[in-house]
Amino acid sequence: MQWQNWSGLESVMPTRVLTPRSADDVVAAVTEARDAGGRVKMVGTGHSFTGVAAPPGTMLSPTALTGITAVARQADGSGTVTAYAGTQLKHLNAALEHLGLSLHNMGDIAEQTLAGAISTGTHGTGGRVAGLSAQVVGLTLVTGTGELISATAEENPDVLELARLGLGALGVLVTITFRVEPLFGLEAVEQPMSWDEFHASFDDLTASADHVDAYWFPHTDRLSTKRNTRVPLDGLRPLPRWRAWLDDDLLQNTVFGAMCVATNHAPAVIPPMNRMNARVMAARTYSDTAHRVFTTERRVVFREMEYAVPRPDGLEVLSECRRVLEASDLRISFPVELRVAPADDVPLSTAYRRDSFYLAFHTHRGMPHEAYFALLEPVLRAAAGRPHWGKLHTRTRADLEPAYERFGDFLAMRDRLDPDRLFANPYLERVLGA
């Protein structure tokens, strides 16, 4: 059985495939791999663009380790929820809604497993915390020595601190405990905006809404902005079903995907196509339960590179990326996604101890991405950028280590929990060393 990620860029033929149904099954699989001198990895849904989860030895499928295992509520309605690490985010969101609970923040895709999402630094925009890892308050994992460890603020806190975003290098996650809060609604205000207007109003936009993201259309001076503000659950006004189908299903997936395929063979038409797409973007306002506003369905397969730069430098870096792109002969059909995040305390988080501005660059799967990403990555590196662990980049341990002040602590924890490198693969060897 060949493993391949969603984007189609990474594939490997594991030596065997197991589907553990309990922590004991994971312990047995890890112990067998260690005794045989092999390697073992739990995969997710393959939504990382890098080979971070590629299983060169025994592949553990997460499909039987799903669902919520415990809920603890506080008097104020907040609490914690523990779920198996193989649970997909979309299924956790639905279960939390049924319980009247919600995560504080999340990214815009909900297909990932919980383990995959926290292990690669999946993040949203705005809020008190943006990353899923920063919402983790406990976990259990099986180490490379076959030991099942529980990590909380009281028990093995040093493991918790680093394994919240562990790249799959510290162990196989079995359960994850998230801090949750009472279910809330979000009102989304989507509005087209000019380049100059966006730059002039950026600070006001992010100050006036709980969560803000924006999309710049390359080869134009137009953006689409989305402001999400918390609202009570009563009186929510979701999009009519026909409007959601028209905008989000037909136009943003079916039609946009077909246009990308067509322009892959005729890149000269991309700039006028982007100008047309930017002009037809209509303003709209709607409200719904939080996870329905945060997340969207993405059926158009793409490749992505994302970097976090210090937030005060974000707009300047964006302008430099635009200048460099416009000076080239490249033609890019996909919008550039822009988000912000408050500083967090997760050692390998791209937002560790600094407010961050995220720039995400995409290409359609049928268009070569290498030249585009190679053009812009030096700009992002020069701005002290940190690459998203699950998205494409060319960084290595040598130049990643200076970007993270706790990198050495992470490597020491790796030596402690996986001394024989059972969880290694080529990507981890590149970014962490052998």
Sequence and secondary structure as in RCSB ss.txt:
>XXXX:A:sequence
MQWQNWSGLESVMPTRVLTPRSADDVVAAVTEARDAGGRVKMVGTGHSFTGVAAPPGTMLSPTALTGITAVARQA
DGSGTVTAYAGTQLKHLNAALEHLGLSLHNMGDIAEQTLAGAISTGTHGTGGRVAGLSAQVVGLTLVTGTGELIS
ATAEENPDVLELARLGLGALGVLVTITFRVEPLFGLEAVEQPMSWDEFHASFDDLTASADHVDAYWFPHTDRLST
KRNTRVPLDGLRPLPRWRAWLDDDLLQNTVFGAMCVATNHAPAVIPPMNRMNARVMAARTYSDTAHRVFTTERRV
VFREMEYAVPRPDGLEVLSECRRVLEASDLRISFPVELRVAPADDVPLSTAYRRDSFYLAFHTHRGMPHEAYFAL
LEPVLRAAAGRPHWGKLHTRTRADLEPAYERFGDFLAMRDRLDPDRLFANPYLERVLGA
>XXXX:A:secstr
  EE TTSS EE  SEEE   SHHHHHHHHHHHHHTT  EEE  SS  SSSTT  SSEEE  TTS SEEEEEE T
TS EEEEEETT BHHHHHHHHHHHTEE S   S   SBHHHHHHHT B SSSS  BSGGGEEEEEEE TTS EEE
EESSSSHHHHHHHTT TT S EEEEEEEEEEE  EEEEEEEEEEHHHHHHHHHHHHHHSSEEEEEE TTSSEEEE
EEEEEE STT     HHHHIIIIIIIIIIIHHHHHHHHHT GGGHHHHHHHHHHH   EEEEEEHHHHH     S
 EEEEEEEEEGGGHHHHHHHHHHHHHTSS    S EEEEEE  B  TT TTBTS EEEEEEEEETTS  HHHHHH
HHHHHHHTT EE TTS     HHHHGGG TTHHHHHHHHHHH TT TT  HHHHHHH  
